[in-house]
């Protein structure tokens, strides 16, 4: 039997009773974070129909479920509980969401990411091990299989289109995003390392920086060690003996064991693309960059929602359970060993007596011989 008072369900208008699958907790957390970083309205001349935190929470929900603008409008119209979680008086039109995305600033999304980092870390002050890497995001829903079939029919490779490069800094212990940046690819990412690490250091103190050979440069090593006061572990490119004291040290004696933690950033990429989305849709480059940044914010909100759910499960025992425990403690007169309890009024059992079979005296009922 399911307790309908404790389980949140969607309304019957959505096609029957459907148990909560994580949308409502995510929507509540997204609205809380958005309310923290955005004012209700841009100007006093706004329509005051939807607030900015509500629209930002809807955009994060779109990236969480990989919805289009029209799909988001349909889903919000179908699910009454989802609208109630976002405090929406009505369903926003898909054009409203698109216009809000266009005027949304990248700095606002980054402030939302820093707010999620603050909530996820809570009172932690220990320096983190940060890993930095990048991956590619598609701007369309066309699969790689379709591209391969086109190349087979064309009897040759097709011209490569520019794609979006998404760079992130990850705490390898908690596996959360500390900083992110998106740009048009391909290109060298070594110049992006100082700026990303400076942003990441605002949310958490950095103790170790892990990166692959793409970010190898003496300037990056010096920035990490002198500016951030952290240890840098970046393998040197295999092109002869590298220049620079730190790069030469990495070439001669590379610390392989701590560098293995860098692989966890690949796990974060895999989780984002499997659970959320591998796309950054948009016709313009600015829209694609904003969609990529919202994807990182949605991932941290997903982790924040998961952590809050785990904390809610770790509740203190209720009053009834405490009373039952006290009653059991009063009724038990002797010690318990390996699940064996002596009856009231009998002498307590010692641990060594259990191995000698003396416990059988208290376990077997008394038999009256005829």
C-alpha positions as a Markdown table, in Angstrom:
| # | Residue | x | y | z |
|---|---|---|---|---|
| 1 | Unk | 0.0 | 0.0 | 0.0 |
| 2 | Unk | 1.2 | 3.5 | -0.9 |
| 3 | Unk | 0.6 | 6.4 | 1.5 |
| 4 | Unk | -0.8 | 9.0 | -0.8 |
| 5 | Unk | -0.4 | 11.7 | 1.8 |
| 6 | Unk | 3.4 | 11.3 | 1.9 |
| 7 | Unk | 4.1 | 10.7 | -1.7 |
| 8 | Unk | 4.0 | 13.6 | -4.0 |
| 9 | Unk | 2.3 | 12.8 | -7.3 |
| 10 | Unk | 1.5 | 14.7 | -10.5 |
| 11 | Unk | -2.1 | 15.6 | -11.2 |
| 12 | Unk | -4.5 | 13.4 | -13.1 |
| 13 | Unk | -4.5 | 16.0 | -15.9 |
| 14 | Unk | -1.1 | 14.7 | -17.0 |
| 15 | Unk | -2.5 | 11.3 | -17.8 |
| 16 | Unk | -2.9 | 9.5 | -14.5 |
| 17 | Unk | -1.1 | 9.2 | -11.2 |
| 18 | Unk | 2.6 | 9.3 | -11.6 |
| 19 | Unk | 5.0 | 9.2 | -8.7 |
| 20 | Unk | 7.5 | 12.0 | -8.2 |
| 21 | Unk | 10.7 | 11.3 | -10.3 |
| 22 | Unk | 12.9 | 14.1 | -9.1 |
| 23 | Unk | 11.4 | 17.1 | -11.0 |
| 24 | Unk | 9.8 | 18.7 | -8.0 |
| 25 | Unk | 12.8 | 18.6 | -5.6 |
| 26 | Unk | 15.0 | 19.9 | -8.5 |
| 27 | Unk | 12.5 | 22.7 | -9.2 |
| 28 | Unk | 12.4 | 23.8 | -5.6 |
| 29 | Unk | 16.2 | 23.9 | -5.3 |
| 30 | Unk | 16.6 | 25.7 | -8.6 |
| 31 | Unk | 14.0 | 28.4 | -7.5 |
| 32 | Unk | 15.8 | 28.8 | -4.1 |
| 33 | Unk | 19.2 | 29.4 | -5.8 |
| 34 | Unk | 17.7 | 31.7 | -8.5 |
| 35 | Unk | 16.0 | 33.8 | -5.8 |
| 36 | Unk | 19.3 | 34.2 | -4.1 |
| 37 | Unk | 21.1 | 35.7 | -7.1 |
| 38 | Unk | 18.4 | 37.5 | -9.0 |
| 39 | Unk | 16.0 | 40.3 | -8.1 |
| 40 | Unk | 12.3 | 39.7 | -8.8 |
| 41 | Unk | 12.1 | 42.0 | -11.8 |
| 42 | Unk | 14.5 | 43.8 | -14.0 |
| 43 | Unk | 12.8 | 47.2 | -13.9 |
| 44 | Unk | 9.8 | 48.8 | -12.3 |
| 45 | Unk | 8.2 | 48.8 | -15.8 |
| 46 | Unk | 8.1 | 45.0 | -16.0 |
| 47 | Unk | 4.8 | 43.2 | -16.5 |
| 48 | Unk | 5.1 | 41.5 | -13.1 |
| 49 | Unk | 3.6 | 38.4 | -14.4 |
| 50 | Unk | 6.7 | 36.1 | -14.0 |
| 51 | Unk | 9.7 | 36.8 | -11.8 |
| 52 | Unk | 13.3 | 36.4 | -13.0 |
| 53 | Unk | 14.0 | 33.6 | -10.5 |
| 54 | Unk | 11.0 | 31.6 | -11.8 |
| 55 | Unk | 12.1 | 31.9 | -15.4 |
| 56 | Unk | 15.7 | 31.0 | -14.6 |
| 57 | Unk | 14.4 | 27.9 | -12.6 |
| 58 | Unk | 12.4 | 26.9 | -15.7 |
| 59 | Unk | 15.6 | 27.2 | -17.9 |
| 60 | Unk | 17.5 | 25.0 | -15.5 |
| 61 | Unk | 14.7 | 22.5 | -15.6 |
| 62 | Unk | 14.9 | 22.5 | -19.4 |
| 63 | Unk | 18.6 | 21.6 | -19.2 |
| 64 | Unk | 17.9 | 19.0 | -16.5 |
| 65 | Unk | 15.3 | 17.2 | -18.7 |
| 66 | Unk | 16.8 | 18.3 | -22.1 |
| 67 | Unk | 13.5 | 20.0 | -23.2 |
| 68 | Unk | 13.0 | 22.4 | -26.0 |
| 69 | Unk | 11.2 | 25.7 | -25.4 |
| 70 | Unk | 7.9 | 24.3 | -26.7 |
| 71 | Unk | 8.3 | 21.1 | -24.7 |
| 72 | Unk | 8.8 | 23.1 | -21.6 |
| 73 | Unk | 5.6 | 25.0 | -22.2 |
| 74 | Unk | 3.7 | 21.7 | -22.7 |
| 75 | Unk | 5.1 | 20.1 | -19.6 |
| 76 | Unk | 4.3 | 23.0 | -17.4 |
| 77 | Unk | 0.8 | 23.1 | -18.7 |
| 78 | Unk | 0.3 | 19.4 | -18.0 |
| 79 | Unk | 1.8 | 19.2 | -14.5 |
| 80 | Unk | 0.0 | 21.3 | -11.8 |
| 81 | Unk | 2.4 | 20.3 | -9.0 |
| 82 | Unk | 5.4 | 21.5 | -11.1 |
| 83 | Unk | 3.8 | 24.9 | -11.5 |
| 84 | Unk | 3.0 | 25.0 | -7.8 |
| 85 | Unk | 6.7 | 24.1 | -6.9 |
| 86 | Unk | 7.8 | 27.1 | -9.1 |
| 87 | Unk | 5.0 | 29.4 | -7.8 |
| 88 | Unk | 3.9 | 30.1 | -11.3 |
| 89 | Unk | 0.5 | 31.8 | -11.6 |
| 90 | Unk | 0.3 | 30.8 | -15.2 |
| 91 | Unk | 2.2 | 28.9 | -17.9 |
| 92 | Unk | 4.9 | 31.1 | -19.6 |
| 93 | Unk | 4.9 | 31.1 | -23.3 |
| 94 | Unk | 7.9 | 29.5 | -25.1 |
| 95 | Unk | 8.8 | 32.9 | -26.6 |
| 96 | Unk | 8.9 | 34.3 | -23.0 |
| 97 | Unk | 11.5 | 31.7 | -22.1 |
| 98 | Unk | 13.5 | 32.3 | -25.2 |
| 99 | Unk | 13.6 | 36.1 | -24.7 |
| 100 | Unk | 14.7 | 35.7 | -21.1 |
| 101 | Unk | 17.5 | 33.3 | -22.3 |
| 102 | Unk | 18.7 | 35.9 | -24.7 |
| 103 | Unk | 18.9 | 38.7 | -22.2 |
| 104 | Unk | 20.3 | 36.5 | -19.5 |
| 105 | Unk | 23.9 | 37.4 | -18.7 |
| 106 | Unk | 26.7 | 34.8 | -18.4 |
| 107 | Unk | 27.8 | 36.4 | -15.1 |
| 108 | Unk | 24.4 | 35.6 | -13.6 |
| 109 | Unk | 24.8 | 31.9 | -14.4 |
| 110 | Unk | 28.3 | 32.0 | -12.9 |
| 111 | Unk | 26.9 | 33.6 | -9.7 |
| 112 | Unk | 24.3 | 30.8 | -9.6 |
| 113 | Unk | 27.1 | 28.2 | -9.9 |
| 114 | Unk | 29.0 | 29.9 | -7.0 |
| 115 | Unk | 25.9 | 29.8 | -4.9 |
| 116 | Unk | 25.5 | 26.1 | -5.5 |
| 117 | Unk | 29.2 | 25.5 | -4.6 |
| 118 | Unk | 28.6 | 27.4 | -1.3 |
| 119 | Unk | 25.6 | 25.3 | -0.4 |
| 120 | Unk | 27.3 | 22.1 | -1.4 |
| 121 | Unk | 30.5 | 22.8 | 0.6 |
| 122 | Unk | 28.6 | 24.2 | 3.6 |
| 123 | Unk | 31.2 | 24.5 | 6.4 |
| 124 | Unk | 34.1 | 22.7 | 4.7 |
| 125 | Unk | 37.4 | 24.7 | 4.7 |
| 126 | Unk | 39.8 | 22.0 | 3.6 |
| 127 | Unk | 41.7 | 22.8 | 0.3 |
| 128 | Unk | 40.3 | 20.7 | -2.6 |
| 129 | Unk | 42.0 | 18.8 | -5.4 |
| 130 | Unk | 40.8 | 20.5 | -8.6 |
| 131 | Unk | 40.9 | 19.0 | -12.1 |
| 132 | Unk | 40.4 | 21.0 | -15.2 |
| 133 | Unk | 39.5 | 19.7 | -18.7 |
| 134 | Unk | 37.2 | 20.4 | -21.6 |
| 135 | Unk | 34.8 | 18.5 | -23.8 |
| 136 | Unk | 32.7 | 19.2 | -26.9 |
| 137 | Unk | 29.0 | 19.8 | -27.0 |
| 138 | Unk | 26.8 | 19.4 | -30.1 |
| 139 | Unk | 24.6 | 22.3 | -31.3 |
| 140 | Unk | 22.0 | 19.9 | -32.9 |
| 141 | Unk | 20.3 | 16.7 | -32.1 |
| 142 | Unk | 21.8 | 14.9 | -35.1 |
| 143 | Unk | 23.6 | 11.7 | -34.0 |
| 144 | Unk | 27.1 | 10.7 | -34.9 |
| 145 | Unk | 25.6 | 7.6 | -36.7 |
| 146 | Unk | 23.8 | 9.9 | -39.1 |
| 147 | Unk | 27.0 | 11.8 | -39.8 |
| 148 | Unk | 28.8 | 8.5 | -40.6 |
| 149 | Unk | 26.0 | 7.4 | -42.9 |
| 150 | Unk | 26.3 | 10.8 | -44.7 |
| 151 | Unk | 30.0 | 10.3 | -45.2 |
| 152 | Unk | 29.5 | 6.8 | -46.5 |
| 153 | Unk | 27.0 | 8.0 | -49.1 |
| 154 | Unk | 29.2 | 10.9 | -50.0 |
| 155 | Unk | 32.2 | 8.6 | -50.3 |
| 156 | Unk | 34.4 | 10.9 | -48.3 |
| 157 | Unk | 34.5 | 13.0 | -45.1 |
| 158 | Unk | 32.2 | 16.0 | -44.9 |
| 159 | Unk | 33.6 | 19.4 | -44.0 |
| 160 | Unk | 33.8 | 19.9 | -40.2 |
| 161 | Unk | 31.6 | 22.5 | -38.7 |
| 162 | Unk | 32.7 | 24.6 | -35.7 |
| 163 | Unk | 31.6 | 23.1 | -32.4 |
| 164 | Unk | 31.3 | 24.3 | -28.8 |
| 165 | Unk | 34.1 | 23.7 | -26.3 |
| 166 | Unk | 33.0 | 23.5 | -22.7 |
| 167 | Unk | 35.8 | 23.9 | -20.1 |
| 168 | Unk | 35.1 | 23.1 | -16.4 |
| 169 | Unk | 37.0 | 23.0 | -13.1 |
| 170 | Unk | 35.8 | 20.1 | -10.9 |
| 171 | Unk | 36.4 | 19.2 | -7.2 |
| 172 | Unk | 37.5 | 15.6 | -7.6 |
| 173 | Unk | 36.3 | 14.6 | -4.0 |
| 174 | Unk | 32.7 | 15.9 | -4.3 |
| 175 | Unk | 32.6 | 15.8 | -8.1 |
| 176 | Unk | 31.0 | 19.2 | -8.4 |
| 177 | Unk | 31.7 | 22.1 | -10.7 |
| 178 | Unk | 33.7 | 25.0 | -9.3 |
| 179 | Unk | 34.0 | 27.1 | -12.5 |
| 180 | Unk | 33.1 | 26.8 | -16.1 |
| 181 | Unk | 33.6 | 28.6 | -19.5 |
| 182 | Unk | 32.4 | 27.9 | -23.0 |
| 183 | Unk | 33.8 | 29.0 | -26.4 |
| 184 | Unk | 33.9 | 28.0 | -30.0 |
| 185 | Unk | 36.2 | 25.1 | -30.8 |
| 186 | Unk | 38.6 | 23.8 | -31.7 |
| 187 | Unk | 41.5 | 25.7 | -30.2 |
| 188 | Unk | 44.1 | 25.6 | -27.5 |
| 189 | Unk | 42.8 | 25.8 | -23.9 |
| 190 | Unk | 46.1 | 26.5 | -22.1 |
| 191 | Unk | 45.3 | 30.3 | -21.9 |
| 192 | Unk | 42.0 | 29.7 | -20.2 |
| 193 | Unk | 43.5 | 27.9 | -17.2 |
| 194 | Unk | 44.5 | 31.0 | -15.0 |
| 195 | Unk | 41.1 | 32.7 | -15.3 |
| 196 | Unk | 39.1 | 29.5 | -14.6 |
| 197 | Unk | 41.2 | 28.7 | -11.5 |
| 198 | Unk | 40.9 | 32.2 | -10.2 |
| 199 | Unk | 37.1 | 31.9 | -10.4 |
| 200 | Unk | 37.2 | 28.4 | -8.8 |
| 201 | Unk | 39.4 | 29.7 | -5.9 |
| 202 | Unk | 36.7 | 32.1 | -4.9 |
| 203 | Unk | 34.3 | 29.3 | -4.0 |
| 204 | Unk | 36.9 | 26.8 | -2.5 |
| 205 | Unk | 40.5 | 26.9 | -1.5 |
| 206 | Unk | 42.6 | 24.9 | -4.0 |
| 207 | Unk | 45.4 | 22.7 | -2.8 |
| 208 | Unk | 46.2 | 20.6 | -5.9 |
| 209 | Unk | 45.5 | 21.3 | -9.6 |
| 210 | Unk | 45.4 | 18.3 | -12.0 |
| 211 | Unk | 45.3 | 18.8 | -15.8 |
| 212 | Unk | 46.4 | 17.0 | -18.9 |
| 213 | Unk | 49.2 | 17.9 | -21.3 |
| 214 | Unk | 46.9 | 20.3 | -23.2 |
| 215 | Unk | 47.4 | 22.8 | -20.3 |
| 216 | Unk | 51.1 | 22.3 | -20.1 |
| 217 | Unk | 53.1 | 25.6 | -19.9 |
| 218 | Unk | 55.6 | 27.1 | -17.5 |
| 219 | Unk | 53.3 | 30.2 | -17.1 |
| 220 | Unk | 50.4 | 28.0 | -15.9 |
| 221 | Unk | 52.7 | 26.2 | -13.4 |
| 222 | Unk | 53.9 | 29.5 | -12.0 |
| 223 | Unk | 50.4 | 30.9 | -11.8 |
| 224 | Unk | 49.2 | 27.9 | -9.8 |
| 225 | Unk | 52.1 | 27.8 | -7.4 |
| 226 | Unk | 52.7 | 31.5 | -6.9 |
| 227 | Unk | 49.3 | 33.1 | -7.3 |
| 228 | Unk | 47.1 | 30.3 | -5.8 |
| 229 | Unk | 49.7 | 28.7 | -3.5 |
| 230 | Unk | 48.7 | 25.2 | -4.8 |
| 231 | Unk | 50.6 | 22.3 | -6.2 |
| 232 | Unk | 50.4 | 21.8 | -10.0 |
| 233 | Unk | 50.5 | 18.3 | -11.6 |
| 234 | Unk | 50.5 | 18.7 | -15.4 |
| 235 | Unk | 52.4 | 16.2 | -17.6 |
| 236 | Unk | 54.9 | 17.8 | -20.0 |
| 237 | Unk | 54.4 | 17.3 | -23.7 |
| 238 | Unk | 56.6 | 14.7 | -25.2 |
| 239 | Unk | 58.7 | 16.9 | -27.5 |
| 240 | Unk | 62.2 | 16.5 | -26.2 |
| 241 | Unk | 63.4 | 18.0 | -22.9 |
| 242 | Unk | 60.9 | 20.8 | -21.9 |
| 243 | Unk | 62.0 | 24.3 | -21.1 |
| 244 | Unk | 61.4 | 25.7 | -17.6 |
| 245 | Unk | 62.3 | 24.4 | -14.1 |
| 246 | Unk | 58.8 | 23.1 | -13.2 |
| 247 | Unk | 58.2 | 21.5 | -16.6 |
| 248 | Unk | 61.6 | 19.8 | -16.5 |
| 249 | Unk | 60.7 | 18.5 | -13.0 |
| 250 | Unk | 57.4 | 17.1 | -14.3 |
| 251 | Unk | 59.4 | 15.5 | -17.2 |
| 252 | Unk | 62.0 | 13.9 | -14.9 |
| 253 | Unk | 59.9 | 12.7 | -12.0 |
| 254 | Unk | 56.2 | 12.8 | -12.6 |
| 255 | Unk | 53.9 | 12.0 | -9.6 |
| 256 | Unk | 51.8 | 9.3 | -11.1 |
| 257 | Unk | 49.8 | 8.3 | -8.1 |
| 258 | Unk | 48.1 | 11.6 | -7.2 |
| 259 | Unk | 47.6 | 12.3 | -10.9 |
| 260 | Unk | 45.2 | 9.3 | -11.1 |
| 261 | Unk | 42.5 | 11.4 | -9.5 |
| 262 | Unk | 42.3 | 13.5 | -12.6 |
| 263 | Unk | 40.2 | 10.7 | -14.3 |
| 264 | Unk | 37.3 | 11.7 | -12.1 |
| 265 | Unk | 36.6 | 14.7 | -14.3 |
| 266 | Unk | 35.9 | 12.3 | -17.1 |
| 267 | Unk | 33.3 | 10.7 | -14.9 |
| 268 | Unk | 31.7 | 14.1 | -14.5 |
| 269 | Unk | 31.6 | 14.6 | -18.2 |
| 270 | Unk | 30.0 | 11.1 | -18.6 |
| 271 | Unk | 27.4 | 11.9 | -15.9 |
| 272 | Unk | 26.4 | 15.2 | -17.5 |
| 273 | Unk | 26.0 | 13.8 | -21.0 |
| 274 | Unk | 24.2 | 10.6 | -19.8 |
| 275 | Unk | 21.9 | 12.1 | -17.2 |
| 276 | Unk | 21.3 | 15.6 | -18.5 |
| 277 | Unk | 22.3 | 16.4 | -22.1 |
| 278 | Unk | 25.2 | 16.4 | -24.5 |
| 279 | Unk | 23.9 | 19.4 | -26.5 |
| 280 | Unk | 24.1 | 23.1 | -26.4 |
| 281 | Unk | 21.3 | 24.1 | -28.8 |
| 282 | Unk | 21.1 | 27.5 | -30.4 |
| 283 | Unk | 21.4 | 29.3 | -33.7 |
| 284 | Unk | 23.9 | 31.9 | -32.5 |
| 285 | Unk | 27.2 | 31.3 | -30.6 |
| 286 | Unk | 26.0 | 33.4 | -27.7 |
| 287 | Unk | 22.9 | 31.3 | -27.2 |
| 288 | Unk | 25.0 | 28.1 | -27.4 |
| 289 | Unk | 27.5 | 29.4 | -24.8 |
| 290 | Unk | 24.6 | 30.3 | -22.5 |
| 291 | Unk | 23.1 | 26.9 | -22.9 |
| 292 | Unk | 26.4 | 25.2 | -22.0 |
| 293 | Unk | 26.7 | 27.4 | -18.8 |
| 294 | Unk | 23.1 | 26.5 | -17.8 |
| 295 | Unk | 24.0 | 22.8 | -18.3 |
| 296 | Unk | 26.8 | 23.2 | -15.7 |
| 297 | Unk | 24.4 | 25.0 | -13.3 |
| 298 | Unk | 21.8 | 22.3 | -13.8 |
| 299 | Unk | 24.4 | 19.6 | -12.9 |
| 300 | Unk | 25.3 | 21.3 | -9.6 |
| 301 | Unk | 21.6 | 21.7 | -8.8 |
| 302 | Unk | 21.2 | 18.0 | -9.5 |
| 303 | Unk | 24.0 | 17.2 | -7.0 |
| 304 | Unk | 22.6 | 19.7 | -4.5 |
| 305 | Unk | 19.1 | 18.1 | -4.8 |
| 306 | Unk | 20.7 | 14.7 | -4.3 |
| 307 | Unk | 22.6 | 15.8 | -1.2 |
| 308 | Unk | 19.5 | 17.4 | 0.4 |
| 309 | Unk | 17.6 | 14.2 | -0.2 |
| 310 | Unk | 20.4 | 12.2 | 1.6 |
| 311 | Unk | 20.4 | 14.7 | 4.5 |
| 312 | Unk | 16.7 | 14.3 | 4.9 |
| 313 | Unk | 17.0 | 10.6 | 5.3 |
| 314 | Unk | 19.4 | 11.0 | 8.2 |
| 315 | Unk | 16.8 | 12.0 | 10.8 |
| 316 | Unk | 17.0 | 11.5 | 14.5 |
| 317 | Unk | 14.9 | 8.8 | 16.1 |
| 318 | Unk | 11.4 | 9.7 | 16.9 |
| 319 | Unk | 9.9 | 9.8 | 20.4 |
| 320 | Unk | 8.0 | 6.5 | 19.9 |
| 321 | Unk | 11.2 | 4.7 | 18.9 |
| 322 | Unk | 13.0 | 6.1 | 22.0 |
| 323 | Unk | 10.2 | 4.9 | 24.3 |
| 324 | Unk | 10.3 | 1.5 | 22.7 |
| 325 | Unk | 14.1 | 1.4 | 23.2 |
| 326 | Unk | 13.8 | 2.4 | 26.8 |
| 327 | Unk | 11.1 | -0.3 | 27.4 |
| 328 | Unk | 13.3 | -2.9 | 25.9 |
| 329 | Unk | 16.2 | -1.7 | 28.1 |
| 330 | Unk | 14.1 | -2.0 | 31.2 |
| 331 | Unk | 12.8 | -5.5 | 30.4 |
| 332 | Unk | 16.2 | -7.0 | 29.7 |
| 333 | Unk | 17.8 | -8.1 | 32.9 |
| 334 | Unk | 20.9 | -9.6 | 31.6 |
| 335 | Unk | 23.5 | -9.0 | 28.9 |
| 336 | Unk | 23.0 | -10.2 | 25.3 |
| 337 | Unk | 25.7 | -12.1 | 23.5 |
| 338 | Unk | 25.4 | -13.1 | 19.8 |
| 339 | Unk | 21.6 | -12.6 | 19.9 |
| 340 | Unk | 21.2 | -14.8 | 23.0 |
| 341 | Unk | 19.1 | -13.3 | 25.9 |
| 342 | Unk | 18.8 | -14.7 | 29.3 |
| 343 | Unk | 15.3 | -14.8 | 30.8 |
| 344 | Unk | 14.4 | -12.4 | 33.6 |
| 345 | Unk | 15.5 | -13.7 | 37.1 |
| 346 | Unk | 18.3 | -15.8 | 35.8 |
| 347 | Unk | 22.0 | -14.9 | 36.3 |
| 348 | Unk | 23.7 | -13.1 | 33.6 |
| 349 | Unk | 25.7 | -15.0 | 31.0 |
| 350 | Unk | 29.4 | -14.5 | 30.5 |
| 351 | Unk | 30.9 | -14.5 | 27.0 |
| 352 | Unk | 33.1 | -17.6 | 27.7 |
| 353 | Unk | 30.1 | -19.5 | 28.9 |
| 354 | Unk | 28.4 | -19.4 | 25.5 |
| 355 | Unk | 31.2 | -21.5 | 24.0 |
| 356 | Unk | 30.9 | -24.1 | 26.7 |
| 357 | Unk | 27.2 | -24.8 | 26.0 |
| 358 | Unk | 26.0 | -23.4 | 29.4 |
| 359 | Unk | 23.6 | -21.1 | 27.5 |
| 360 | Unk | 21.5 | -24.1 | 26.6 |
| 361 | Unk | 20.3 | -24.2 | 30.2 |
| 362 | Unk | 18.5 | -20.9 | 29.7 |
| 363 | Unk | 17.4 | -21.5 | 26.2 |
| 364 | Unk | 15.8 | -24.9 | 26.4 |
| 365 | Unk | 12.4 | -25.0 | 28.2 |
| 366 | Unk | 12.0 | -27.1 | 31.3 |
| 367 | Unk | 10.8 | -30.6 | 30.5 |
| 368 | Unk | 8.8 | -32.6 | 33.2 |
| 369 | Unk | 9.5 | -36.3 | 33.0 |
| 370 | Unk | 6.4 | -38.5 | 33.4 |
